[in-house]
Amino acid sequence: MNHLFAKITGRNAAILKVMSDENDLFDLPDLSDTLTYTPSYKLEDYEWYKLDNFLSRGYENDLIGTTFDSTAYNQITRQQYSKINYLCSKQGDFFLFQKMSSARLLSKKWFEISGVPRLEINKPIIILNSYADAAYSISDDILYFKNIATIKSMFKGIEELYREATQAEVNDFLNHNFISLAETFTSDKVKTSNRKRIAIAIDILSKFTEDDERQIFQYIRSYCEDVPVNGEIFLISTENHLKKILYGIEQRYYTTPLGNEKRLANSTLTLSSS
């Protein structure tokens, strides 16, 4: 038997039971193409990120990591459906999670396609995706997912894996010795996407020697000729200038050996040396 649960938000936040059914509520995803999560890599449609030894990482969830007992949960009421944060189906060895949004709760008139259609009014329905946003294997202790932003409300603290730099960290990064800001561009204008890239860049720069920093400056300059410089300092006046420098710190620029084309890698994945 498969069981569907809902996590509701608010003052009386709780895990509640929705239904039990012999049919699968979500299709089990094909997990044959997986890789350990890294924020610099962009998944192909058929791929999934994974986190091994998930329970030991401390990312809290009210359903996994405990002895499962479907009778331990209260039944959800009609008034509580609008408060659902996410749905979770227990199917065999897996917990399958789907993020809830207002688009999934339909409160429109509708009718079933049948030989005798009947108009339904004031009977809201919830749309289930074919595939879940995350899958947790109980026996393997592995979490599989597609987008960390989608699942961060399901697993407390997991956003630290792809966090935004704090304002203090942004300030420190922009005070780096090879960066200077134009008067029209201040640190508080840095947008979310670049704040995430700054968080990655901080980790990379922390491992650099002074010689590494000189080399990375020359590397970025060779690919980003439209970013103005003053000696050995980049002059940043736009978000685009900043983005190009951050891509350079990640060493996303490369030149093809055949054709000598300069290119930008959409994502990066470190290859095994073996």
N, C-alpha and C positions, 0 to 999 in steps of 0.2 A: 504494500500500500504506500502511495506517495502522499506527502503532506505539504500544504501551502501555508506559510506564515506571513504576517505583516508586522513590520516595525513602525509603530506610530510615534509621532513627535508630540511635544507639548508638555504640560505639567504632569500628565499621567502617562508619560512615555513608557512603552512596554512592547514586548513581543506577544502577538495575539494569533490564535489559530483562525485561518480562513476556511479551509476545506480539506478533505481527504478524498483521493480518487485513485482508482487502479491505473488510469492512464497517466502517461508522463505529462507534467504541466509545462516543462521546457524540454526541448530536444537537447540531448547531450552533445556538446561540441566535439569536433574532431581536434584532438589535442596532440596530433602527431608532429606538428611543427610548432615548437615552443622555444623560448630563450629566456634566460634570466633577465629580469627587468633592468634596463638602463635608460635614463631619460634622453640620451642622445640618439637613440635608435627609433625610427618610425616603422611600425609594423606594416607588413603586407596584409592584405585582406584575410588571408588564410592562417595567419600567425597569431599566437597568443604569448603574452608575457607570463612568466611564472616566478613565484617566490617559494623556494624550498624551505623546509623546516619552519613552516609558517608560525606555528604556535609559539615557538621560542622567541619570535621577534617582538612579541608584546603588543601587536595591533589588535585591540579589543573588539570582540563581536559577541553578542549575547547568545548566539546559537552554537557556535563551534567550540570545541575544546572541552565540552561537558558530556556526560552520559545523556543520550537523547531519549526523551520520553514525551510522546505527543500528547499525553493526557495531562501534562503539567501546565498547559497553556489555556487561558480563557478564550472564549469565542469572541471574535470581533463583532461589534454592533454596527448597525446601519449608519449611525452618526459618526463613526470613527473612520470610515473609508477615506474621507477627504483629508485625513491627517497622516496617511501612509507615507513613510519616507522611502521604504523599499520593501520588496517582496522576496521571500526565500522559500524555495521548494526543497524538501528532503527527499531525494530519489536514490535509493540504494546507498552506494558508498559516497554519494556527492550531496553537497549543499549547493544549490544554484540560485544566484542572486540577480534580481532585476531592480534597477533604480526606478522609482516612481516619479512621475511628473504630471502636471495638470493635463497634458495632452493625452495621457493614458486613461484618464477618467472622463468618460463621455456622458454628458447629461442631455442628450438630444433625443428627439423622436426617432424611432427606428422600428423596423419590422424584420422578422426572420424570413429568409428566402425559402419558401416551401409551397406546396400546392394550395395551401389555405393561409396566405399571409395575414398577419394580424398586427395592427399598429400598437406599439408600446409607448406609453407616455409616463414620465416620472419614474422610469426604471433605469437609472444610470448603469453603465457597464464599464469594466476595466479591461483594457487591451493588454494581452500578454505577448511579448516578443517571442519569436520562434526560439531564439537562443538567449541565454542569460548574459548579463554584463560581467559576471564573475562566477567561477566554479571552484569549490574547495573539495579536494579529495581527502576523505577521512583517513584511509589506510596509508596514503603516501605523504600526508601532511604537506600538501602543495596547494597554493592558491594560484589560479589562472585568471587572467583578466586582459582586457583590451585597452582601457583608458583609466589611468589612475585618478583623474579628476572626477570621473563618474562614480567611482567606488569609495571615495574618501570619507563619505558620511556613513558608510557601512562598517569600516574598520578604523577605529579611532587611532589617530597618529600616523596612518600610512602616508599621508601627504608629505611627511618629512623626506620621503624618497624623491620627490620632485617638488620641492618647496620654492616659494618666491623668496628672494633676498629681502631682508628687512630694510627699513629706511636707513638704519645705521650702516648696514653692510653695503648698500648702494652708495652711500656717501663715501665710505672708505675705498670702495673700488674706483670711484670716479676721481679720487684724490691720488690715484696711482701715478708713479713718476713718468709714465709715458702717455698720460691722458690729461688734456686740458679742455674745459668747457667754455663755449662761447657764452656771452652775457645773456643771450636769448634762450639758452638751454640750461635748465637747472635740474638737480637730482630729483626733485619732487615731480618732474614731468615724465620720468621714466615709466613706461607702461608695463603691464603684467607680463607680456611675453619676454621683454628684455630683462625684467626682474628675475624670471626663472633662468634665463641664460646667464645672468650675473652670478646666481647661486652656483651654477656649474663652473663658471670661470674662476670663482674664488677658490674652489677645491683644486682646480688645475694649477693655478698660479702659486698655491701654497707649496707645491712640489718643485717649482722652478728655481734654478740657480740664477745668479745675475747674468751669466752668459746665456742661459736659456731665454731670459727676458729680452736680451739684445737680439737673439736670433728670431724670436717670435715677432718682434717689431719689424725686422727686415722682411720676414715672411709675409706678414699682413700688408706691408707697404707694397710689396711686389704684385699683390693681387687686387688691392683696393686703392687704385691710383686716384679715384675721385674723392677720397677722404683727405682733407687738407692736413699738412704737417708743418711743424715749425721745428727744424732740427730733428731731434729724436722724440718728438711729442706729437701725438695725434690731436687735432683740433676738432672737437665734437660739437656740432651745432644742430643735429637732427637725430631722431630715433633711428633712422636708417644708417647714419654714420656709426652709431653705437652698436647696432646689430651686426654690421660688417666686421667690426673689431672683435666682437664676441665670437662670431663664427671663426675668425682667425685664431683666437685663443684655443678653440676646440680643434684647430687644424683641419677645417672642413674644405679648404681650397686645395685643388690638385690640378696637375697638368697631365693630359693623356700622353703616353709614350708614343703613340702613333697619331699623327696629326697635330700634336703640340697644342691642343685646345685647353684653355683654362676653364675649369669647371668648379661648381660648388656642390658638395655632397648634401643631399636632402636630409640624411641621417647617417650616423656612424655606428659601426659595430666592430669591436676589437676581435681580431681573429686569433685563434689558438695557434701557438707556435709549433704544436705537434703535427 
